[in-house]
Amino acid sequence: MVWLNEMKTAAIKTADNWKWLAAAAVLSITGCQLRVDEPSRAAAPMQPKISAYATIPGAAGTLPDSLALTPVPVVAHVPDTLRLAIRRLHAVLGPAAAGLRPEVLEQACVGYLTLHPIGRIERAGLLAVADMDLPNTTPRLWVLDLRLGRVLHHSLVAHGAGSGKLRATRFSNQEKSACTSLGFYRTADTYNGIHGYSRRIEGLDKGQNANAFDRYVVLHAADYASPRYIEQHGRLGYSRGCPALPPEQYKAIIASVRVGSMLLISGPGLASRWLDGRAAGKRFLARGWD
């Protein structure tokens, strides 16, 4: 009878856990408020760790997720003067920006030069860019000071559980998709939530990320977005769509991208009206990075 009582107790605990999960699933705050860890301890063997951008090409084909990066389309109608300035900026940024693909930097710079003059972003001379095509074991978020040509922050960043495993391959603007949304964002106010110090972000691309604010997609800290988590699991964990940051760096990063700053989340399939090469070229000739 003892073993029967133990089985009943375990069944009750299991039922209670499922009730809790069901309740959590219907909370109105469905953005990144719940931690997502997969697979379970009993699942398939841990994936090998990929710790640096330089190791990616040689590792292609050896992991369940292909590490062959998706080619980034060149932004159309960017004048040679601006394209050369972006190349020079990339060189000046130095080793900390070695993993930032020039084509992704070009996307970020063109978007910044298009958005800032029309007041969609207010803070001049600073942008943040995340290349979600890179594996999540690679630091793939950069915060840049354009005027000084400096990398202010370089860190890991998690993608949504619905977007993929080692690499993000699916993106969505839909609620409850648990996906990362591509596109340009404006940073909004900060608040103290379930993850502590956090910053709201507003999607500026209709159809790509315009639901981000309603989905509670925010910048916040997560233990599953840390180097230690990679050491233990061979990869980062997953958010519900938020670009979650390492606990060791999140405060400095969130503080640096003050209200009105620009964030680009880049990845395969990015399409944005703000990638206007002609408008960006005219703005750069008139004002530079100001």
C-alpha positions as CSV (number, residue, x, y, z in Angstrom):
1,M,0.0,0.0,0.0
2,V,2.9,2.4,0.6
3,W,4.0,2.2,-3.0
4,L,0.4,2.9,-4.1
5,N,0.1,6.0,-1.9
6,E,3.4,7.2,-3.3
7,M,2.1,6.8,-6.9
8,K,-1.1,8.7,-6.0
9,T,1.0,11.5,-4.5
10,A,3.1,11.8,-7.6
11,A,0.1,11.8,-9.8
12,I,-1.4,14.7,-7.8
13,K,1.8,16.7,-8.1
14,T,1.9,16.0,-11.9
15,A,-1.7,17.2,-12.3
16,D,-0.9,20.3,-10.3
17,N,2.1,21.1,-12.5
18,W,0.0,20.8,-15.6
19,K,-2.7,23.1,-14.1
20,W,0.0,25.7,-13.4
21,L,1.3,25.4,-17.0
22,A,-2.1,25.7,-18.4
23,A,-2.8,28.8,-16.3
24,A,0.5,30.4,-17.4
25,A,-0.3,29.8,-21.0
26,V,-3.4,32.0,-20.9
27,L,-1.9,34.9,-19.0
28,S,-2.4,38.2,-20.7
29,I,1.3,38.9,-20.6
30,T,2.5,36.4,-23.2
31,G,5.7,37.9,-24.4
32,C,8.9,36.8,-22.7
33,Q,7.5,36.3,-19.2
34,L,8.0,32.5,-19.2
35,R,11.3,30.7,-19.4
36,V,11.5,28.2,-22.2
37,D,14.0,25.4,-21.9
38,E,14.2,22.5,-24.3
39,P,14.9,19.7,-24.7
40,S,14.2,18.0,-21.3
41,R,16.9,16.1,-19.4
42,A,15.7,12.9,-20.9
43,A,15.9,14.1,-24.5
44,A,18.5,13.7,-27.2
45,P,22.2,14.2,-26.5
46,M,23.5,17.8,-26.0
47,Q,24.6,19.6,-29.2
48,P,28.3,20.4,-29.5
49,K,29.3,23.9,-28.4
50,I,30.1,26.5,-31.0
51,S,31.9,29.3,-29.1
52,A,33.2,31.6,-31.8
53,Y,32.2,33.1,-35.1
54,A,35.5,31.9,-36.7
55,T,34.6,28.2,-36.1
56,I,31.3,28.4,-38.0
57,P,32.4,27.7,-41.6
58,G,34.3,24.6,-40.7
59,A,31.5,23.2,-38.6
60,A,28.9,23.3,-41.3
61,G,27.2,20.0,-41.8
62,T,28.3,18.6,-38.5
63,L,25.3,19.7,-36.4
64,P,21.6,19.2,-36.8
65,D,21.2,22.9,-37.6
66,S,23.2,23.9,-40.6
67,L,25.8,26.6,-39.9
68,A,26.1,27.9,-43.4
69,L,24.9,31.5,-43.0
70,T,22.2,32.9,-45.3
71,P,23.6,35.4,-47.8
72,V,22.5,39.0,-47.0
73,P,21.1,40.9,-50.0
74,V,22.9,44.1,-50.7
75,V,20.7,47.2,-50.0
76,A,19.7,48.7,-53.3
77,H,20.6,52.3,-54.4
78,V,23.2,52.9,-51.8
79,P,25.6,55.5,-53.3
80,D,29.2,54.7,-53.4
81,T,30.1,57.4,-50.9
82,L,27.9,55.9,-48.2
83,R,28.9,52.3,-49.0
84,L,32.6,53.3,-48.6
85,A,31.8,55.1,-45.3
86,I,30.2,52.0,-43.9
87,R,33.2,49.9,-44.9
88,R,35.5,52.4,-43.2
89,L,33.2,52.3,-40.1
90,H,33.4,48.5,-40.0
91,A,37.2,48.7,-40.1
92,V,37.4,51.4,-37.4
93,L,35.2,49.4,-35.1
94,G,38.0,46.8,-34.8
95,P,38.1,43.2,-33.5
96,A,34.9,43.5,-31.5
97,A,33.0,43.9,-34.7
98,A,34.8,41.2,-36.6
99,G,31.7,38.9,-36.4
100,L,29.4,41.7,-37.6
101,R,28.9,41.0,-41.3
102,P,29.4,44.1,-43.4
103,E,26.1,43.5,-45.2
104,V,24.2,43.5,-41.8
105,L,26.0,46.6,-40.7
106,E,25.0,48.2,-44.0
107,Q,21.3,47.4,-43.3
108,A,21.6,48.9,-39.8
109,C,23.3,52.1,-41.1
110,V,20.8,52.6,-44.0
111,G,17.9,52.1,-41.6
112,Y,19.3,54.5,-39.1
113,L,19.9,57.2,-41.7
114,T,16.4,56.7,-43.1
115,L,14.6,56.7,-39.7
116,H,16.4,59.4,-37.8
117,P,15.6,62.4,-40.1
118,I,11.9,61.7,-40.0
119,G,11.7,61.4,-36.2
120,R,10.9,57.7,-36.0
121,I,14.0,57.4,-33.8
122,E,15.3,60.3,-31.8
123,R,18.7,59.4,-30.5
124,A,21.5,60.3,-32.9
125,G,24.8,58.6,-33.4
126,L,23.9,55.3,-31.8
127,L,22.4,52.0,-33.0
128,A,22.1,48.4,-31.9
129,V,22.0,45.5,-34.3
130,A,21.5,41.8,-33.8
131,D,22.3,39.3,-36.5
132,M,19.9,36.4,-35.7
133,D,21.2,34.3,-38.6
134,L,24.3,33.6,-36.4
135,P,24.2,30.6,-34.0
136,N,23.0,31.5,-30.5
137,T,26.3,30.4,-29.1
138,T,27.9,33.3,-30.8
139,P,27.8,36.9,-29.4
140,R,25.6,38.4,-32.1
141,L,24.4,41.7,-30.6
142,W,26.3,44.9,-31.0
143,V,25.7,48.4,-29.7
144,L,27.6,51.0,-31.7
145,D,28.7,54.6,-31.3
146,L,28.7,55.8,-34.9
147,R,30.4,59.2,-34.2
148,L,33.3,57.7,-32.3
149,G,33.5,54.5,-34.3
150,R,33.3,52.3,-31.2
151,V,31.6,49.1,-30.1
152,L,30.0,50.0,-26.8
153,H,28.6,46.5,-26.1
154,H,28.9,43.1,-27.7
155,S,27.0,40.2,-26.2
156,L,25.0,37.0,-26.6
157,V,21.3,37.4,-27.3
158,A,18.6,34.7,-27.3
159,H,15.9,34.2,-29.9
160,G,12.4,32.9,-29.5
161,A,11.5,29.2,-29.0
162,G,9.4,29.3,-32.1
163,S,12.3,30.5,-34.3
164,G,14.5,27.5,-34.1
165,K,17.2,25.8,-32.1
166,L,20.9,26.6,-32.5
167,R,20.0,29.1,-35.2
168,A,16.8,31.1,-35.8
169,T,15.2,30.0,-39.1
170,R,11.6,31.1,-38.6
171,F,10.3,34.5,-37.8
172,S,6.8,35.8,-37.0
173,N,4.9,38.9,-36.0
174,Q,2.0,36.8,-34.6
175,E,1.0,36.6,-31.0
176,K,1.6,33.3,-29.2
177,S,4.1,32.3,-32.0
178,A,7.0,32.5,-29.5
179,C,9.0,33.7,-32.5
180,T,11.6,36.4,-32.9
181,S,10.4,39.2,-35.2
182,L,12.7,40.8,-37.7
183,G,12.9,44.5,-38.5
184,F,13.7,47.9,-37.1
185,Y,12.7,48.9,-33.5
186,R,12.5,52.1,-31.5
187,T,13.5,51.6,-27.8
188,A,10.9,52.8,-25.3
189,D,10.7,53.2,-21.5
190,T,12.1,50.9,-18.8
191,Y,10.3,49.2,-16.1
192,N,10.9,46.6,-13.4
193,G,9.1,43.4,-14.3
194,I,9.3,39.6,-13.7
195,H,12.8,39.7,-15.1
196,G,13.8,42.9,-13.3
197,Y,15.1,45.9,-15.2
198,S,13.7,45.7,-18.7
199,R,13.1,48.0,-21.7
200,R,10.2,48.0,-24.0
201,I,10.7,48.1,-27.8
202,E,8.3,49.3,-30.5
203,G,8.3,47.6,-33.9
204,L,8.5,50.0,-36.8
205,D,7.9,47.5,-39.7
206,K,4.3,46.7,-40.5
207,G,3.8,43.0,-41.0
208,Q,7.3,42.1,-39.6
209,N,7.4,43.4,-36.0
210,A,4.5,45.8,-35.5
211,N,2.9,43.6,-32.8
212,A,6.1,43.6,-30.6
213,F,4.8,46.0,-28.0
214,D,1.5,44.1,-27.6
215,R,3.4,40.8,-27.5
216,Y,5.5,42.2,-24.6
217,V,8.7,41.7,-26.6
218,V,11.2,43.5,-24.5
219,L,14.9,43.7,-23.7
220,H,15.5,41.8,-20.4
221,A,18.0,39.5,-18.6
222,A,17.8,35.7,-18.7
223,D,20.0,33.1,-17.1
224,Y,19.5,31.0,-20.3
225,A,21.2,33.8,-22.3
226,S,24.6,33.5,-20.5
227,P,27.9,31.9,-21.3
228,R,27.5,29.6,-18.3
229,Y,24.3,28.2,-19.9
230,I,26.2,27.4,-23.1
231,E,28.8,25.6,-21.0
232,Q,26.2,23.5,-19.4
233,H,23.9,22.9,-22.4
234,G,25.9,23.5,-25.5
235,R,23.5,26.3,-26.6
236,L,21.4,29.1,-25.2
237,G,17.9,28.6,-24.0
238,Y,14.9,30.3,-25.7
239,S,12.6,33.2,-25.0
240,R,9.0,33.8,-26.0
241,G,10.2,36.2,-28.7
242,C,12.3,38.6,-26.7
243,P,15.9,39.4,-27.4
244,A,17.0,38.2,-24.0
245,L,20.4,39.3,-22.7
246,P,23.1,37.9,-20.4
247,P,22.6,38.7,-16.7
248,E,26.2,40.0,-16.6
249,Q,25.6,42.6,-19.3
250,Y,21.9,43.5,-19.5
251,K,21.9,46.5,-17.3
252,A,24.7,48.3,-19.2
253,I,23.1,47.4,-22.5
254,I,19.6,48.5,-21.6
255,A,20.9,51.7,-20.1
256,S,22.9,52.5,-23.2
257,V,20.0,52.2,-25.7
258,R,18.0,55.0,-24.1
259,V,14.5,56.0,-25.2
260,G,14.4,56.7,-28.9
261,S,17.4,54.6,-30.0
262,M,17.3,52.2,-33.0
263,L,17.6,48.5,-32.8
264,L,17.7,46.3,-35.9
265,I,17.0,42.6,-35.6
266,S,18.3,41.1,-38.8
267,G,17.8,37.7,-40.3
268,P,16.8,35.8,-43.4
269,G,13.8,37.3,-45.0
270,L,14.2,40.8,-43.6
271,A,12.1,43.2,-45.7
272,S,11.7,46.8,-44.6
273,R,10.6,50.1,-46.1
274,W,13.4,51.7,-44.1
275,L,16.1,50.1,-46.2
276,D,16.0,53.1,-48.5
277,G,19.5,53.5,-50.0
278,R,18.7,56.8,-51.8
279,A,17.3,58.5,-48.8
280,A,20.1,57.3,-46.6
281,G,22.7,58.5,-49.1
282,K,21.2,62.0,-49.2
283,R,21.1,62.2,-45.4
284,F,24.7,61.0,-45.0
285,L,26.0,63.6,-47.5
286,A,24.1,66.3,-45.6
287,R,24.8,65.4,-42.0
288,G,27.0,62.4,-41.7
289,W,26.1,60.2,-38.7
290,D,24.5,63.1,-36.8
